[in-house]
Amino acid sequence: MQGQDTQKSNVVSLFAARENAQPAVEAQTAVASGAQPDSADEESFADIMQRNAKNKERLEKERATANKSVLRSYRIKH
């Protein structure tokens, strides 16, 4: 065991790296968008509700189509 450094650890802290990277990421997004961080464009609640409703309808249609094909492939009468 001669010549080995017993005080050095190969363990890397993920939390320390995340804390150091967070301010840099925020600064990059603010510079890239060209806007102030506090004045971000926010969608109105009605717009968000409308988008969610459209997504819900789309998912229901996709699910119905998938269920039809499964019933057909297993020859299950519905």
Secondary structure, 3 states (H helix, E strand, C coil): CCCCCCCCCCCCCHHHHHHHHHHHHHHHHHHHHCCCHHHCCCCCHHHHHHHHHHHHHHHHHHHHHHHHHHHHHCCCCC
